[in-house]
Amino acid sequence: MSWQYRHTVLSLCMLAFLVTYFARLAISPVVPLIVDDFAVSNTGIGIALSGMWLAYGAAQFPSGVLADRHGERIVILVAVGGTTAMSLVLALAPVFPLFVLAAVLLGLVAGLHYAVATTLLSRTFDEIGTAFGLHSAGGPLAGLVAPVAAAWVGVRYGWRPAVALAAVVGVPVFLLFAWRVRPTEPRRPDQPMRDRLAVAPLVELLSRPRILLPLFVAMAGTYVVQGVMSFLPTFLVEFRGYSPAFAASVFSAFFVVRAVAQIALGRLSDRVGRDAAIGGAMLAGALGITSFVLGPGLVGVGVAVLLAGSGSSFFSAIDPRFMDALSDTERGAGFGLVRTVYTVIGSAGSFGVGLATDLFGWGVSFSILAVLFGLTFAVLVANWALGTGY
């Protein structure tokens, strides 16, 4: 197969996603250093991380509206450039309230990318599950590099240089995207913004049966993934007793598995159906997180990484399911709206895990995540058994 322009677009969208993910993931490995520096609790840092993910989710719907009006290319460039700049601002925050504000702004600009890039790819490729899987692999690839790099820099130079590493990645990707991706035609350049924000059509879209069920699954699954990504390195240090360096390596391995699983699951959803692929991911995730809590020694952690990493890749199957339920004209703002809803609700995972840990301990907080993954699997099985058509 010869290289075509659409492959350039896919590759650069994946790299852009890598940048927005890198900036957020670089925080998790240095959470203990941030907690010590600012003298805050796990709940406090959980609020900051949840605020970041909440803003990330809230940006999804406006990003789709902006892309419909101005074209996808300019929105993605703003996302990558803004993420690069805000990672530097975050690293310079002198006090914790400003750290929280910078984290929220980082999430806001990073959130402009995903829905817009996904919509662009849905216009470019026929087998969208495969394309979405490859695009989504940018996140796990960031997870392969960011935790180890941030942990290494954090131990030697402090958490601020570790957080600022995202700028090193972001600048060349921004320049490359601006150089190689052509301007894209907006779909609705003349439609007033107030028409796109009318409440009744938004409620109607979200209330459709084919949207409601995957929306519930996506909200619960995102809550789990946010909790794991925010606290897995700290969980491994404080609950399982591993060193920070080993915990960062396990975190990276988690994302290696996730990178492979994103592509495989997207392909699988094109071949055997969206719900079968999603259900398999949810079951694997429930078993994997259970193994993090109860699995014996290194074997338990290894099994957990394989299964939990695979489970957290469900996005590459569930996002095509939403696209299947939307018309071509709805995919920009419509998919952005869906992403906003499930990412905003799911962003509470960081706060939820931090609070549950402070109240009940690490074992209980991660067990709750395993139960939520198991619940989504049960809902999908019940939907299939009852033949509801949702």
Secondary structure, DSSP 4 states (H G I P E B T S, - for coil): ----HHHHHHHHHHHHHHHHHHHHHTTGGGHHHHHHHHT--HHHHHHHHHHHHHHHHHTHHHHHHHHHHH-HHHHHHHHHHHHHHHHHHHHT--SHHHHHHHHHHHHHHHTTSHHHHHHHHHTT-S-HHHHHHHHHTHHHHHHHHHHHHHHHHHHHH-HHHHHHHHHHHHHHHHHHHHHHSPP---SSTTS-HHHHT-HHHHHHHHTSHHHHHHHHHHHHHHHHHHHHHHHHHHHHHHTS---HHHHHHHHHHHHHHHHHHHHHHHHHHHHH-HHHHHHHHHHHHHHHHHHHHH--HHHHHHHHHHHHHHHTTTHHHHHHHHHHTS-GGGHHHHHHHHHHHHHHHHTHHHHHHHHHHHHH-HHHHHHHHHHHHHHHHHHHHHHHHHT---
